[in-house]
Amino acid sequence: MISKYEFGQLIEKLEKAVKFYKETNYKFNENKIYLSNGKTLEFMFKPQNIPHLLGIDVAYLRKINLLKANKPFDMLEELIERYDIIYKKIESGQIYYYNIFSPYIEKKISSFVTVLKCNIENTFFVSEYVLHRTYLNGQQNNYGCQYYIAFKEKSKLIFLGLKKQDDDYYYSPSSIICAFDDATKENILEALIKNQRIMLINCINIKNIGISNYLKNNKKLNLLQELVVLANKYDGHLIVYNDFIHTLKKLLNLVNQECITKNFISQLTLAINNEDKIDMLAFFDESSQELVQAYNILIQKLKQINEKDELIRLKQELLESQQQIKSQLKINTKKLNNN
């Protein structure tokens, strides 16, 4: 049986977790995640789901009618506030500790902040959990969510379950912590992955505060390499076709851009050699158009300078001719006078 001191320590940890949830903006976060199969999921950490995420069985508390509160989050706060009374009931055998508290409550509390933050940096993959695929595995449907987000935290895996509410909107009723012995961890991974579809998270958008976190390409490559091994080991299906299409479009765009760039360089080289202007073509990108515009202005100025230089040269020739004519006239006049 849990000692009063241990129970007090547990309640203190619960209190800190609840305080973190209440005093930060995570309870208002509308998380929107973009998956590598093109699917988009939206979810929010609602107060009524927090007790279960922390390992508290609200249904049992309501059944024994021990608390005055009726709403799940209020019941959690009242449980923390009246923990002495709860412990006395446990100590006297009137209620059983594990009817209220999950056997993994310590792990759930320690992983609560990781789950709540839902940061792109520690997400691993998302597994779509479809009922009929579990029967194909010869397994029973032990998990009640449609999607599970896997987080990596040091040596353990944390799975956040997402259950469909309507359309593409989900809520998070539970979490699974893979921090047990290796055999248990293997069993959970197999149950959640075998014959199921596995996706990467490309981006997490926190709608209400306007922050988007994108998965960097170097990390994406590392994760893909890990997931290929994981999918092969547990007969999962790694789905990244949306990423593949996006990458293919980028490659095609680069090829097209390379052709345009080569054409642009050829025209620019020819124009420079001939000192001609370049026609402003619509398929030039913005930076190329700016360069063409600057070049055409330069050529125009050079032509104006050249024209001015030509006029100065002609004027000089005229003046020289005038001087020659004057000189010749003087010579001719002198000869006439001598005669």
C-alpha positions in Angstrom: 0.0 0.0 0.0 1.2 3.5 -0.8 2.4 5.4 2.3 0.9 8.8 3.3 4.2 10.5 2.5 4.3 8.9 -1.0 0.7 9.9 -1.5 1.4 13.4 -0.5 4.4 13.6 -2.9 2.1 12.3 -5.7 -0.6 14.9 -5.0 2.1 17.6 -5.0 3.2 16.5 -8.5 -0.4 16.5 -9.6 -0.9 20.0 -8.3 2.1 21.3 -10.2 0.9 19.7 -13.4 -2.6 21.3 -12.9 -1.0 24.6 -12.1 1.1 24.5 -15.3 -1.9 23.7 -17.3 -4.0 26.6 -15.8 -1.3 29.2 -15.8 0.0 28.7 -19.3 -1.9 29.2 -22.6 -1.8 25.5 -23.4 -5.4 24.9 -22.5 -6.4 27.5 -25.1 -4.1 26.1 -27.8 -5.8 25.0 -31.0 -3.2 22.6 -32.5 -3.3 21.9 -36.2 -0.9 19.2 -37.4 -0.1 18.5 -41.1 0.8 14.9 -41.9 3.0 13.5 -44.7 -0.1 11.8 -46.2 -1.8 15.2 -46.8 -4.1 14.8 -43.8 -4.7 17.6 -41.4 -5.7 17.1 -37.8 -6.9 19.7 -35.3 -7.2 19.2 -31.6 -7.3 21.1 -28.3 -6.4 20.0 -24.7 -9.8 20.6 -23.0 -10.1 20.7 -19.2 -12.4 17.7 -19.1 -9.6 15.5 -20.6 -6.8 16.6 -18.3 -7.6 14.2 -15.4 -7.4 11.2 -17.7 -4.2 12.4 -19.3 -2.7 12.6 -15.8 -3.9 9.1 -14.9 -7.0 9.9 -12.8 -10.2 7.8 -13.3 -12.9 10.4 -13.0 -15.7 7.8 -13.7 -14.8 5.9 -10.6 -14.7 9.1 -8.5 -18.2 10.0 -9.8 -19.4 6.5 -9.0 -18.4 6.5 -5.4 -19.8 10.0 -5.0 -17.0 11.1 -2.8 -16.5 14.6 -4.2 -18.9 17.5 -4.4 -17.8 18.6 -7.9 -19.2 17.0 -11.0 -17.1 18.3 -13.8 -13.9 16.3 -14.5 -11.4 19.1 -14.1 -13.2 20.5 -11.0 -13.2 17.0 -9.5 -9.4 16.8 -10.1 -8.9 20.1 -8.3 -11.1 18.9 -5.4 -9.2 15.6 -5.2 -6.0 17.6 -4.8 -7.5 19.9 -2.2 -9.1 17.1 -0.1 -6.3 14.5 -0.5 -6.2 13.8 3.3 -9.8 12.6 3.2 -9.1 10.5 0.1 -6.0 8.9 1.7 -8.0 8.0 4.9 -10.6 6.2 2.7 -7.8 4.3 0.9 -6.0 3.5 4.3 -9.3 2.2 5.8 -9.9 0.0 2.7 -13.1 1.8 1.8 -11.7 2.6 -1.7 -8.9 1.0 -3.6 -6.0 3.1 -4.7 -5.7 1.7 -8.2 -9.4 2.3 -8.9 -8.7 6.0 -8.9 -5.0 6.3 -9.9 -3.4 4.6 -12.9 -0.5 2.2 -12.2 1.5 4.5 -14.5 0.4 7.8 -13.0 4.0 8.9 -12.1 5.0 8.4 -15.7 1.9 10.2 -17.0 2.6 13.2 -14.8 6.3 13.4 -15.7 5.3 13.2 -19.4 2.4 15.6 -19.2 4.3 18.8 -20.1 5.9 17.0 -23.2 2.4 16.0 -24.4 0.9 19.4 -23.6 3.6 21.4 -25.5 3.3 19.1 -28.6 6.5 20.5 -30.0 7.7 19.5 -33.5 11.2 19.0 -32.1 10.2 15.9 -30.0 7.5 14.4 -32.2 8.4 11.1 -33.8 5.5 10.0 -35.9 1.7 9.6 -36.1 0.0 6.3 -36.3 -3.5 6.0 -37.7 -5.3 3.4 -35.6 -8.1 1.6 -37.6 -10.2 -1.0 -35.9 -10.4 -3.6 -38.7 -6.7 -3.7 -39.1 -6.3 -4.9 -35.5 -8.5 -7.9 -36.3 -6.3 -8.7 -39.3 -3.4 -8.9 -36.8 -5.3 -11.3 -34.7 -5.5 -8.7 -32.0 -8.3 -7.3 -29.9 -9.1 -3.6 -30.2 -7.5 -2.4 -26.9 -7.1 1.3 -27.9 -10.0 3.6 -28.5 -8.5 6.4 -30.5 -8.2 7.0 -34.2 -4.7 8.5 -34.2 -1.7 8.3 -31.9 1.0 11.0 -31.8 4.3 9.5 -30.8 6.8 11.7 -28.9 10.4 10.9 -28.1 11.5 11.8 -24.6 15.0 10.5 -23.9 14.7 6.7 -23.8 10.9 6.5 -23.7 8.1 6.9 -26.2 4.9 8.7 -25.3 1.7 8.2 -27.3 -1.0 10.9 -27.2 -4.4 9.5 -28.4 -6.6 11.6 -30.6 -10.3 10.7 -30.8 -12.6 12.1 -33.5 -15.1 14.7 -32.5 -16.4 16.0 -35.8 -14.9 16.3 -39.3 -11.1 16.8 -38.9 -11.4 18.0 -35.2 -10.2 15.7 -32.5 -9.8 15.7 -28.7 -7.1 14.0 -26.5 -8.7 11.6 -24.0 -5.6 9.5 -23.1 -1.9 9.0 -23.3 0.2 5.8 -23.3 3.7 5.9 -21.9 6.2 3.4 -23.4 8.7 3.6 -20.5 8.2 0.1 -19.1 10.2 -3.0 -19.6 11.3 -3.8 -23.2 8.7 -6.6 -23.6 5.8 -4.2 -22.7 7.2 -1.5 -25.0 7.5 -4.0 -27.9 3.9 -5.1 -27.3 2.5 -1.5 -27.4 4.5 -0.6 -30.5 3.3 -3.7 -32.3 -0.3 -3.1 -31.3 -0.2 0.5 -32.5 1.8 0.0 -35.7 1.2 -3.4 -37.1 -0.8 -3.1 -40.4 -1.4 0.5 -39.4 -0.4 3.6 -41.4 2.5 5.7 -40.1 3.0 9.3 -41.0 5.5 12.1 -40.3 4.3 15.4 -38.9 5.5 18.1 -41.3 4.2 21.1 -39.4 2.4 22.0 -36.1 0.4 25.2 -36.2 -0.8 26.8 -33.0 -3.7 28.7 -34.3 -4.6 31.0 -31.5 -1.1 32.5 -31.1 -0.1 32.2 -34.8 3.0 30.1 -34.5 4.0 27.4 -37.0 6.8 24.9 -36.4 8.1 23.1 -39.5 10.1 19.9 -39.5 13.5 20.7 -40.9 14.7 18.6 -43.8 17.7 17.1 -42.1 15.6 15.9 -39.2 12.9 14.7 -41.6 15.5 12.5 -43.3 16.8 11.1 -40.0 13.2 10.3 -38.9 12.3 8.7 -42.2 15.3 6.4 -41.9 14.2 5.4 -38.4 10.6 4.9 -39.4 11.6 2.7 -42.4 13.2 0.3 -39.9 10.3 0.6 -37.5 7.7 0.0 -40.2 9.6 -3.1 -41.5 10.0 -4.5 -38.0 6.3 -4.2 -37.1 4.7 -4.6 -40.6 3.5 -1.0 -40.6 2.9 1.1 -43.7 4.9 4.3 -43.9 2.9 6.9 -45.8 4.8 9.9 -47.2 3.2 10.3 -50.7 2.2 13.9 -50.0 5.9 14.7 -49.2 6.9 12.8 -52.3 4.5 14.8 -54.5 5.7 18.0 -52.9 9.4 17.1 -53.5 8.7 16.1 -57.1 7.0 19.4 -57.8 10.0 21.2 -56.3 12.4 19.2 -58.5 10.3 19.9 -61.6 10.2 23.6 -60.7 14.0 23.6 -60.3 14.4 22.0 -63.7 12.1 24.5 -65.3 13.8 27.3 -63.5 17.2 26.1 -64.7 16.0 26.2 -68.3 14.7 29.8 -67.8 17.9 30.8 -66.1 20.0 29.4 -69.0 17.9 31.2 -71.5 18.1 34.4 -69.5 22.0 34.2 -69.2 22.2 33.6 -73.0 20.1 36.6 -73.8 22.0 38.8 -71.3 25.4 37.7 -72.7 24.3 38.4 -76.3 22.8 41.8 -75.3 26.0 42.8 -73.5 28.2 41.8 -76.5 25.9 43.8 -78.9 25.2 46.6 -76.4 21.5 46.0 -77.0 18.5 46.3 -74.7 16.7 43.1 -73.5 12.9 42.7 -74.0 11.2 42.3 -70.6 9.8 38.8 -70.8 7.0 37.7 -68.5 8.6 34.3 -67.6 11.6 36.0 -66.0 11.4 35.9 -62.2 11.3 39.0 -60.1 15.0 39.2 -59.4 15.8 38.6 -63.1 13.3 41.3 -64.2 15.1 43.8 -61.8 18.4 42.9 -63.3 17.1 43.4 -66.8 15.6 46.7 -65.9 18.9 47.9 -64.4 20.8 46.6 -67.4 18.5 48.4 -69.9 18.9 51.7 -67.9 22.7 51.3 -68.0 22.7 50.6 -71.8 20.4 53.7 -72.4 22.8 55.9 -70.4 25.8 54.5 -72.2 24.2 55.2 -75.5 23.4 58.7 -74.4 27.1 59.1 -73.4 28.2 57.7 -76.7 25.9 60.1 -78.6 27.2 63.0 -76.6 30.8 62.0 -77.2 30.1 61.7 -81.0 28.6 65.3 -81.0 31.7 66.6 -79.2 34.0 64.8 -81.7 32.0 66.2 -84.6 32.1 69.7 -83.1 35.9 69.4 -82.6 36.3 68.3 -86.3 34.2 71.3 -87.4 36.4 73.7 -85.3 39.5 72.1 -86.7 38.1 72.4 -90.3 37.2 76.1 -89.6 40.8 76.7 -88.5 42.2 75.0 -91.5 39.9 77.0 -93.8 40.9 80.2 -92.1 44.5 79.4 -92.4 44.1 78.5 -96.0 42.3 81.7 -96.7 45.1 83.7 -95.1 47.6 81.9 -97.3 45.6 82.5 -100.4 45.0 86.2 -99.6 48.8 86.7 -99.0 49.6 85.1 -102.3 47.1 87.3 -104.1 48.5 90.5 -102.5 52.0 89.5 -103.5 51.0 89.1 -107.0 
